[in-house]
Amino acid sequence: MVDPVALTTIAGACRDRESLCFHYESRDGTATRRVVEPHKLVNLGRRWYLVAWDCDRRDWRTFRVDRLRRAMAAGARFEPRHAPGVDAAAYVAANLSGAVWRYHARVTLHAPAAEVRGRPDLWGQVEALDERSCEYRTSDDSLDWLAMRIGMLGVAFVVHEPPELVERFGVLAARFGAATAATGADRRRRT
């Protein structure tokens, strides 16, 4: 979950071209302190990312905002650098597509590939199987995020791998089914 105060602080630093310092926890749990020249906030795949010039590493970096702690303006202004790529969102997506994720999903979607590719929240690769279905490959460190991403596409699907994701969908189906049954029982009691 992203702290709205941190998001406001980061957005203000991007707007004002003011250096930003924060504590950051990487995917593997390593904690570091960063000083950056913030370029742009990007919302992608239901997450916020910061594209920034990392002053210590002397290179462009992408930071997941929910992993930032104690973000504050550092007080130093900077001249904007030539940003990587034309589009910050495309830069973030390219960085994420090259990441090594714990779980890799392979799913058959019962929808035409062209229809699925047109979705703005698509995160992964789509290949047509025939005119009515396609294969979707996506990855993440969280089985819950994978399940949400696939489910939010709004089409029928079959999960082929990984087996942990198939099991996770079973757990989620039972949980959602129980929520639906409880809601139906509450409605019947009220009538």
FIKOLZA-1660 file (N, C-alpha, C; in steps of 0.1 Angstrom, whole numbers, plus 5000, padded with zeros to 4 digits):
% residues 191
   i   px   py   pz ch aa at
   1 5008 4988 5000  A  M  N
   1 5000 5000 5000  A  M CA
   1 5009 5012 5000  A  M  C
   2 5005 5022 4992  A  V  N
   2 5013 5034 4991  A  V CA
   2 5008 5045 5000  A  V  C
   3 5017 5051 5008  A  D  N
   3 5014 5061 5017  A  D CA
   3 5011 5074 5009  A  D  C
   4 4999 5080 5010  A  P  N
   4 4995 5092 5002  A  P CA
   4 5004 5103 5005  A  P  C
   5 5009 5105 5017  A  V  N
   5 5019 5116 5020  A  V CA
   5 5032 5114 5012  A  V  C
   6 5037 5101 5012  A  A  N
   6 5049 5099 5004  A  A CA
   6 5047 5102 4989  A  A  C
   7 5035 5098 4984  A  L  N
   7 5032 5100 4970  A  L CA
   7 5032 5115 4967  A  L  C
   8 5026 5123 4976  A  T  N
   8 5025 5137 4974  A  T CA
   8 5039 5143 4975  A  T  C
   9 5047 5139 4984  A  T  N
   9 5061 5144 4986  A  T CA
   9 5069 5141 4973  A  T  C
  10 5068 5129 4968  A  I  N
  10 5075 5125 4956  A  I CA
  10 5070 5133 4944  A  I  C
  11 5057 5135 4942  A  A  N
  11 5052 5143 4931  A  A CA
  11 5057 5157 4932  A  A  C
  12 5057 5163 4944  A  G  N
  12 5062 5176 4946  A  G CA
  12 5076 5178 4942  A  G  C
  13 5084 5168 4946  A  A  N
  13 5099 5168 4942  A  A CA
  13 5101 5167 4927  A  A  C
  14 5093 5159 4921  A  C  N
  14 5093 5158 4906  A  C CA
  14 5090 5171 4900  A  C  C
  15 5079 5177 4904  A  R  N
  15 5075 5190 4899  A  R CA
  15 5085 5201 4901  A  R  C
  16 5091 5202 4913  A  D  N
  16 5100 5213 4917  A  D CA
  16 5114 5210 4914  A  D  C
  17 5117 5198 4908  A  R  N
  17 5131 5195 4904  A  R CA
  17 5140 5195 4916  A  R  C
  18 5135 5189 4927  A  E  N
  18 5142 5189 4940  A  E CA
  18 5147 5175 4943  A  E  C
  19 5159 5173 4947  A  S  N
  19 5164 5160 4950  A  S CA
  19 5156 5154 4962  A  S  C
  20 5156 5141 4962  A  L  N
  20 5148 5133 4971  A  L CA
  20 5156 5123 4978  A  L  C
  21 5155 5121 4991  A  C  N
  21 5162 5110 4998  A  C CA
  21 5151 5101 5004  A  C  C
  22 5154 5089 5005  A  F  N
  22 5145 5079 5011  A  F CA
  22 5153 5066 5014  A  F  C
  23 5146 5058 5022  A  H  N
  23 5151 5044 5025  A  H CA
  23 5143 5035 5015  A  H  C
  24 5150 5026 5009  A  Y  N
  24 5144 5017 4999  A  Y CA
  24 5147 5002 5002  A  Y  C
  25 5136 4994 5001  A  E  N
  25 5138 4980 5003  A  E CA
  25 5136 4973 4989  A  E  C
  26 5147 4966 4985  A  S  N
  26 5146 4959 4972  A  S CA
  26 5138 4947 4973  A  S  C
  27 5136 4940 4961  A  R  N
  27 5128 4928 4961  A  R CA
  27 5133 4917 4970  A  R  C
  28 5146 4917 4971  A  D  N
  28 5152 4906 4979  A  D CA
  28 5153 4910 4994  A  D  C
  29 5148 4922 4998  A  G  N
  29 5147 4926 5012  A  G CA
  29 5159 4935 5016  A  G  C
  30 5169 4937 5007  A  T  N
  30 5180 4946 5010  A  T CA
  30 5176 4960 5012  A  T  C
  31 5179 4966 5023  A  A  N
  31 5176 4980 5026  A  A CA
  31 5188 4989 5023  A  A  C
  32 5185 5000 5016  A  T  N
  32 5195 5010 5012  A  T CA
  32 5189 5024 5014  A  T  C
  33 5198 5034 5015  A  R  N
  33 5194 5048 5016  A  R CA
  33 5197 5053 5002  A  R  C
  34 5188 5060 4996  A  R  N
  34 5190 5066 4982  A  R CA
  34 5188 5081 4982  A  R  C
  35 5196 5087 4974  A  V  N
  35 5194 5101 4970  A  V CA
  35 5193 5101 4955  A  V  C
  36 5181 5107 4951  A  V  N
  36 5178 5107 4936  A  V CA
  36 5174 5120 4931  A  V  C
  37 5174 5122 4918  A  E  N
  37 5168 5133 4911  A  E CA
  37 5155 5127 4905  A  E  C
  38 5144 5130 4911  A  P  N
  38 5131 5124 4906  A  P CA
  38 5127 5129 4893  A  P  C
  39 5123 5120 4884  A  H  N
  39 5119 5125 4870  A  H CA
  39 5104 5124 4869  A  H  C
  40 5098 5112 4872  A  K  N
  40 5084 5110 4869  A  K CA
  40 5078 5099 4878  A  K  C
  41 5066 5101 4882  A  L  N
  41 5058 5090 4888  A  L CA
  41 5050 5083 4877  A  L  C
  42 5050 5070 4878  A  V  N
  42 5043 5062 4868  A  V CA
  42 5034 5052 4875  A  V  C
  43 5021 5051 4871  A  N  N
  43 5012 5041 4876  A  N CA
  43 5011 5030 4866  A  N  C
  44 5015 5018 4869  A  L  N
  44 5015 5007 4860  A  L CA
  44 5012 4994 4867  A  L  C
  45 5003 4987 4862  A  G  N
  45 4999 4974 4868  A  G CA
  45 4994 4975 4882  A  G  C
  46 4987 4986 4885  A  R  N
  46 4981 4989 4898  A  R CA
  46 4991 4992 4908  A  R  C
  47 5003 4996 4904  A  R  N
  47 5014 5000 4913  A  R CA
  47 5020 5013 4909  A  R  C
  48 5025 5020 4918  A  W  N
  48 5032 5033 4915  A  W CA
  48 5047 5031 4915  A  W  C
  49 5054 5037 4905  A  Y  N
  49 5068 5036 4903  A  Y CA
  49 5074 5050 4902  A  Y  C
  50 5086 5052 4907  A  L  N
  50 5093 5064 4905  A  L CA
  50 5105 5062 4895  A  L  C
  51 5105 5070 4885  A  V  N
  51 5117 5069 4876  A  V CA
  51 5126 5081 4880  A  V  C
  52 5138 5078 4883  A  A  N
  52 5147 5088 4889  A  A CA
  52 5162 5085 4885  A  A  C
  53 5170 5096 4885  A  W  N
  53 5184 5095 4884  A  W CA
  53 5190 5092 4898  A  W  C
  54 5196 5081 4900  A  D  N
  54 5202 5077 4913  A  D CA
  54 5216 5083 4913  A  D  C
  55 5217 5093 4923  A  C  N
  55 5230 5101 4924  A  C CA
  55 5242 5092 4927  A  C  C
  56 5240 5082 4936  A  D  N
  56 5252 5074 4940  A  D CA
  56 5256 5064 4929  A  D  C
  57 5246 5058 4922  A  R  N
  57 5249 5048 4912  A  R CA
  57 5251 5055 4898  A  R  C
  58 5248 5067 4897  A  R  N
  58 5250 5075 4885  A  R CA
  58 5243 5068 4873  A  R  C
  59 5231 5065 4875  A  D  N
  59 5223 5059 4864  A  D CA
  59 5208 5060 4867  A  D  C
  60 5200 5058 4857  A  W  N
  60 5185 5058 4859  A  W CA
  60 5181 5046 4866  A  W  C
  61 5171 5047 4875  A  R  N
  61 5166 5036 4882  A  R CA
  61 5150 5037 4883  A  R  C
  62 5144 5026 4885  A  T  N
  62 5130 5025 4888  A  T CA
  62 5128 5020 4902  A  T  C
  63 5120 5027 4909  A  F  N
  63 5117 5024 4923  A  F CA
  63 5102 5022 4925  A  F  C
  64 5099 5011 4932  A  R  N
  64 5085 5008 4935  A  R CA
  64 5081 5017 4947  A  R  C
  65 5071 5026 4946  A  V  N
  65 5068 5035 4957  A  V CA
  65 5064 5029 4970  A  V  C
  66 5058 5017 4969  A  D  N
  66 5054 5011 4981  A  D CA
  66 5065 5005 4989  A  D  C
  67 5077 5005 4983  A  R  N
  67 5089 5000 4990  A  R CA
  67 5098 5012 4995  A  R  C
  68 5093 5024 4993  A  L  N
  68 5100 5036 4998  A  L CA
  68 5096 5039 5012  A  L  C
  69 5105 5043 5021  A  R  N
  69 5102 5047 5034  A  R CA
  69 5108 5061 5037  A  R  C
  70 5102 5069 5044  A  R  N
  70 5107 5082 5049  A  R CA
  70 5112 5091 5037  A  R  C
  71 5104 5092 5027  A  A  N
  71 5108 5100 5016  A  A CA
  71 5107 5115 5020  A  A  C
  72 5117 5122 5017  A  M  N
  72 5117 5137 5020  A  M CA
  72 5126 5144 5010  A  M  C
  73 5122 5156 5007  A  A  N
  73 5130 5165 4998  A  A CA
  73 5144 5167 5005  A  A  C
  74 5154 5167 4996  A  A  N
  74 5168 5168 5001  A  A CA
  74 5172 5183 5002  A  A  C
  75 5164 5191 4996  A  G  N
  75 5167 5206 4996  A  G CA
  75 5176 5211 4984  A  G  C
  76 5181 5202 4977  A  A  N
  76 5190 5206 4965  A  A CA
  76 5182 5205 4952  A  A  C
  77 5182 5216 4945  A  R  N
  77 5175 5216 4932  A  R CA
  77 5185 5210 4921  A  R  C
  78 5179 5206 4910  A  F  N
  78 5188 5200 4899  A  F CA
  78 5182 5204 4886  A  F  C
  79 5191 5204 4876  A  E  N
  79 5187 5206 4862  A  E CA
  79 5183 5193 4857  A  E  C
  80 5171 5192 4850  A  P  N
  80 5166 5179 4845  A  P CA
  80 5176 5173 4835  A  P  C
  81 5178 5160 4836  A  R  N
  81 5186 5152 4827  A  R CA
  81 5178 5148 4815  A  R  C
  82 5184 5143 4805  A  H  N
  82 5177 5137 4794  A  H CA
  82 5172 5124 4799  A  H  C
  83 5159 5122 4799  A  A  N
  83 5152 5111 4804  A  A CA
  83 5154 5098 4796  A  A  C
  84 5154 5086 4802  A  P  N
  84 5156 5074 4794  A  P CA
  84 5144 5071 4786  A  P  C
  85 5145 5069 4774  A  G  N
  85 5134 5066 4765  A  G CA
  85 5125 5078 4763  A  G  C
  86 5115 5076 4755  A  V  N
  86 5106 5087 4752  A  V CA
  86 5095 5088 4762  A  V  C
  87 5090 5076 4767  A  D  N
  87 5079 5075 4776  A  D CA
  87 5083 5068 4789  A  D  C
  88 5081 5075 4800  A  A  N
  88 5084 5070 4813  A  A CA
  88 5077 5056 4816  A  A  C
  89 5065 5055 4812  A  A  N
  89 5057 5043 4815  A  A CA
  89 5063 5031 4807  A  A  C
  90 5067 5034 4794  A  A  N
  90 5074 5024 4786  A  A CA
  90 5087 5020 4792  A  A  C
  91 5094 5029 4798  A  Y  N
  91 5107 5026 4804  A  Y CA
  91 5105 5017 4816  A  Y  C
  92 5095 5020 4825  A  V  N
  92 5092 5012 4836  A  V CA
  92 5088 4998 4832  A  V  C
  93 5079 4997 4822  A  A  N
  93 5075 4984 4817  A  A CA
  93 5087 4976 4812  A  A  C
  94 5096 4982 4804  A  A  N
  94 5107 4975 4799  A  A CA
  94 5116 4970 4810  A  A  C
  95 5118 4978 4821  A  N  N
  95 5126 4974 4832  A  N CA
  95 5120 4962 4839  A  N  C
  96 5107 4963 4841  A  L  N
  96 5100 4952 4848  A  L CA
  96 5100 4939 4840  A  L  C
  97 5099 4940 4826  A  S  N
  97 5099 4928 4818  A  S CA
  97 5112 4920 4819  A  S  C
  98 5123 4927 4822  A  G  N
  98 5135 4921 4823  A  G CA
  98 5139 4915 4837  A  G  C
  99 5130 4918 4846  A  A  N
  99 5132 4914 4860  A  A CA
  99 5131 4899 4861  A  A  C
 100 5137 4893 4871  A  V  N
 100 5136 4879 4874  A  V CA
 100 5126 4877 4885  A  V  C
 101 5115 4871 4882  A  W  N
 101 5104 4869 4891  A  W CA
 101 5104 4855 4897  A  W  C
 102 5098 4853 4908  A  R  N
 102 5097 4840 4914  A  R CA
 102 5087 4831 4907  A  R  C
 103 5076 4836 4903  A  Y  N
 103 5065 4827 4897  A  Y CA
 103 5063 4832 4882  A  Y  C
 104 5062 4822 4874  A  H  N
 104 5060 4825 4859  A  H CA
 104 5047 4817 4856  A  H  C
 105 5037 4825 4851  A  A  N
 105 5024 4819 4848  A  A CA
 105 5022 4817 4833  A  A  C
 106 5016 4806 4829  A  R  N
 106 5012 4803 4816  A  R CA
 106 4997 4800 4816  A  R  C
 107 4989 4808 4809  A  V  N
 107 4975 4807 4810  A  V CA
 107 4969 4808 4796  A  V  C
 108 4958 4800 4794  A  T  N
 108 4951 4801 4781  A  T CA
 108 4939 4811 4785  A  T  C
 109 4938 4821 4777  A  L  N
 109 4927 4831 4778  A  L CA
 109 4917 4828 4767  A  L  C
 110 4904 4827 4770  A  H  N
 110 4894 4825 4760  A  H CA
 110 4889 4838 4755  A  H  C
 111 4898 4845 4748  A  A  N
 111 4895 4857 4741  A  A CA
 111 4905 4859 4730  A  A  C
 112 4902 4867 4719  A  P  N
 112 4911 4869 4709  A  P CA
 112 4923 4877 4714  A  P  C
 113 4935 4873 4708  A  A  N
 113 4947 4880 4712  A  A CA
 113 4947 4895 4710  A  A  C
 114 4941 4899 4699  A  A  N
 114 4940 4914 4697  A  A CA
 114 4932 4921 4707  A  A  C
 115 4921 4915 4712  A  E  N
 115 4913 4920 4723  A  E CA
 115 4921 4922 4736  A  E  C
 116 4929 4911 4739  A  V  N
 116 4936 4911 4752  A  V CA
 116 4948 4921 4751  A  V  C
 117 4955 4921 4740  A  R  N
 117 4966 4931 4738  A  R CA
 117 4962 4945 4740  A  R  C
 118 4950 4949 4737  A  G  N
 118 4945 4962 4738  A  G CA
 118 4943 4967 4752  A  G  C
 119 4944 4959 4762  A  R  N
 119 4941 4963 4776  A  R CA
 119 4953 4971 4781  A  R  C
 120 4950 4982 4788  A  P  N
 120 4961 4990 4794  A  P CA
 120 4968 4984 4806  A  P  C
 121 4961 4974 4813  A  D  N
 121 4967 4968 4825  A  D CA
 121 4974 4955 4822  A  D  C
 122 4976 4952 4809  A  L  N
 122 4982 4939 4805  A  L CA
 122 4997 4939 4810  A  L  C
 123 5001 4929 4816  A  W  N
 123 5015 4928 4821  A  W CA
 123 5020 4914 4817  A  W  C
 124 5026 4913 4805  A  G  N
 124 5032 4901 4800  A  G CA
 124 5030 4899 4785  A  G  C
 125 5032 4887 4780  A  Q  N
 125 5032 4885 4766  A  Q CA
 125 5019 4877 4762  A  Q  C
 126 5014 4880 4751  A  V  N
 126 5002 4873 4746  A  V CA
 126 5005 4868 4732  A  V  C
 127 5002 4855 4730  A  E  N
 127 5003 4849 4716  A  E CA
 127 4990 4842 4713  A  E  C
 128 4986 4845 4700  A  A  N
 128 4973 4839 4696  A  A CA
 128 4975 4824 4695  A  A  C
 129 4964 4817 4699  A  L  N
 129 4964 4802 4697  A  L CA
 129 4955 4799 4685  A  L  C
 130 4944 4807 4684  A  D  N
 130 4934 4806 4673  A  D CA
 130 4927 4820 4673  A  D  C
 131 4916 4821 4665  A  E  N
 131 4909 4834 4665  A  E CA
 131 4901 4837 4678  A  E  C
 132 4899 4827 4686  A  R  N
 132 4891 4829 4698  A  R CA
 132 4899 4827 4712  A  R  C
 133 4911 4824 4711  A  S  N
 133 4919 4822 4723  A  S CA
 133 4934 4825 4722  A  S  C
 134 4940 4828 4733  A  C  N
 134 4954 4831 4732  A  C CA
 134 4961 4826 4745  A  C  C
 135 4975 4825 4744  A  E  N
 135 4983 4822 4756  A  E CA
 135 4988 4834 4762  A  E  C
 136 4987 4835 4775  A  Y  N
 136 4992 4847 4782  A  Y CA
 136 5003 4842 4792  A  Y  C
 137 5014 4849 4791  A  R  N
 137 5025 4846 4801  A  R CA
 137 5028 4858 4808  A  R  C
 138 5029 4857 4822  A  T  N
 138 5031 4868 4830  A  T CA
 138 5039 4863 4843  A  T  C
 139 5045 4872 4850  A  S  N
 139 5053 4868 4861  A  S CA
 139 5052 4878 4873  A  S  C
 140 5055 4873 4885  A  D  N
 140 5055 4881 4897  A  D CA
 140 5061 4873 4908  A  D  C
 141 5064 4880 4919  A  D  N
 141 5069 4874 4931  A  D CA
 141 5057 4870 4940  A  D  C
 142 5045 4874 4937  A  S  N
 142 5034 4872 4946  A  S CA
 142 5023 4864 4938  A  S  C
 143 5019 4852 4943  A  L  N
 143 5008 4845 4937  A  L CA
 143 4995 4853 4937  A  L  C
 144 4993 4860 4948  A  D  N
 144 4981 4868 4949  A  D CA
 144 4980 4879 4938  A  D  C
 145 4991 4885 4935  A  W  N
 145 4992 4895 4924  A  W CA
 145 4990 4889 4911  A  W  C
 146 4996 4877 4909  A  L  N
 146 4993 4870 4896  A  L CA
 146 4979 4866 4894  A  L  C
 147 4973 4861 4905  A  A  N
 147 4958 4858 4904  A  A CA
 147 4950 4870 4901  A  A  C
 148 4953 4881 4908  A  M  N
 148 4945 4893 4906  A  M CA
 148 4947 4898 4891  A  M  C
 149 4959 4898 4886  A  R  N
 149 4962 4903 4873  A  R CA
 149 4954 4895 4863  A  R  C
 150 4954 4882 4864  A  I  N
 150 4947 4873 4855  A  I CA
 150 4932 4874 4856  A  I  C
 151 4927 4875 4868  A  G  N
 151 4913 4876 4871  A  G CA
 151 4907 4889 4866  A  G  C
 152 4915 4900 4867  A  M  N
 152 4911 4913 4863  A  M CA
 152 4910 4915 4848  A  M  C
 153 4915 4905 4840  A  L  N
 153 4914 4906 4826  A  L CA
 153 4899 4905 4821  A  L  C
 154 4891 4899 4830  A  G  N
 154 4877 4898 4827  A  G CA
 154 4873 4888 4816  A  G  C
 155 4881 4878 4814  A  V  N
 155 4878 4867 4804  A  V CA
 155 4879 4854 4811  A  V  C
 156 4873 4843 4805  A  A  N
 156 4875 4830 4810  A  A CA
 156 4889 4825 4807  A  A  C
 157 4894 4817 4816  A  F  N
 157 4908 4813 4814  A  F CA
 157 4911 4799 4821  A  F  C
 158 4922 4793 4817  A  V  N
 158 4927 4781 4823  A  V CA
 158 4942 4783 4826  A  V  C
 159 4945 4780 4839  A  V  N
 159 4959 4782 4844  A  V CA
 159 4966 4769 4841  A  V  C
 160 4977 4769 4834  A  H  N
 160 4985 4757 4832  A  H CA
 160 4997 4756 4841  A  H  C
 161 5003 4767 4845  A  E  N
 161 5015 4767 4854  A  E CA
 161 5017 4781 4860  A  E  C
 162 5023 4782 4871  A  P  N
 162 5029 4771 4879  A  P CA
 162 5018 4764 4888  A  P  C
 163 5021 4752 4893  A  P  N
 163 5011 4745 4901  A  P CA
 163 5007 4753 4913  A  P  C
 164 5016 4761 4919  A  E  N
 164 5013 4769 4931  A  E CA
 164 5002 4779 4928  A  E  C
 165 5002 4784 4915  A  L  N
 165 4991 4794 4912  A  L CA
 165 4978 4786 4910  A  L  C
 166 4978 4774 4905  A  V  N
 166 4966 4767 4904  A  V CA
 166 4960 4764 4918  A  V  C
 167 4968 4761 4927  A  E  N
 167 4964 4759 4941  A  E CA
 167 4959 4772 4947  A  E  C
 168 4966 4783 4944  A  R  N
 168 4962 4796 4950  A  R CA
 168 4948 4800 4945  A  R  C
 169 4945 4797 4932  A  F  N
 169 4932 4800 4926  A  F CA
 169 4921 4792 4934  A  F  C
 170 4924 4780 4937  A  G  N
 170 4915 4771 4945  A  G CA
 170 4912 4777 4958  A  G  C
 171 4922 4782 4965  A  V  N
 171 4920 4789 4978  A  V CA
 171 4912 4802 4977  A  V  C
 172 4915 4810 4967  A  L  N
 172 4908 4822 4964  A  L CA
 172 4893 4819 4960  A  L  C
 173 4891 4809 4952  A  A  N
 173 4878 4805 4948  A  A CA
 173 4869 4802 4960  A  A  C
 174 4875 4794 4970  A  A  N
 174 4868 4790 4982  A  A CA
 174 4865 4803 4990  A  A  C
 175 4874 4812 4991  A  R  N
 175 4872 4824 4999  A  R CA
 175 4861 4832 4993  A  R  C
 176 4862 4835 4980  A  F  N
 176 4852 4843 4973  A  F CA
 176 4838 4836 4973  A  F  C
 177 4838 4823 4972  A  G  N
 177 4826 4815 4973  A  G CA
 177 4819 4817 4987  A  G  C
 178 4827 4816 4997  A  A  N
 178 4822 4818 5011  A  A CA
 178 4817 4832 5013  A  A  C
 179 4823 4842 5007  A  A  N
 179 4819 4856 5008  A  A CA
 179 4805 4857 5001  A  A  C
 180 4804 4851 4990  A  T  N
 180 4791 4852 4982  A  T CA
 180 4780 4845 4989  A  T  C
 181 4783 4833 4995  A  A  N
 181 4773 4825 5002  A  A CA
 181 4768 4833 5014  A  A  C
 182 4778 4840 5021  A  A  N
 182 4774 4848 5033  A  A CA
 182 4765 4860 5029  A  A  C
 183 4769 4866 5018  A  T  N
 183 4761 4877 5013  A  T CA
 183 4747 4873 5010  A  T  C
 184 4745 4861 5003  A  G  N
 184 4732 4856 4999  A  G CA
 184 4724 4853 5012  A  G  C
 185 4730 4847 5022  A  A  N
 185 4723 4844 5034  A  A CA
 185 4718 4856 5041  A  A  C
 186 4727 4867 5041  A  D  N
 186 4723 4879 5047  A  D CA
 186 4711 4885 5040  A  D  C
 187 4711 4885 5027  A  R  N
 187 4699 4890 5019  A  R CA
 187 4687 4882 5022  A  R  C
 188 4688 4869 5023  A  R  N
 188 4676 4861 5026  A  R CA
 188 4670 4864 5040  A  R  C
 189 4679 4867 5050  A  R  N
 189 4674 4870 5063  A  R CA
 189 4667 4884 5064  A  R  C
 190 4671 4893 5055  A  R  N
 190 4665 4906 5055  A  R CA
 190 4651 4906 5049  A  R  C
 191 4648 4897 5040  A  T  N
 191 4636 4897 5033  A  T CA
 191 4625 4889 5039  A  T  C
% end
